[in-house]
């Protein structure tokens, strides 16, 4: 795992791994998987990798910020 730090939305890659999502939202692994399992954050599985679209992270943050 790399230690990339994102400072703005523009810095985010098009898709994130669970490990990248966790520090952005300030949550743990179990919470991240629960958000995806419950449908609060949509994700796609590509082979053995779970990918979370950047747009989905922004949507989640905007919906939970109101």
Secondary structure, DSSP 4 states (H G I P E B T S, - for coil): -------SGGGS-SEE-HHHHHHHHT--HHHHHHHHHTTSS--EEETTEEEEEHHHHHHHHHHTT-
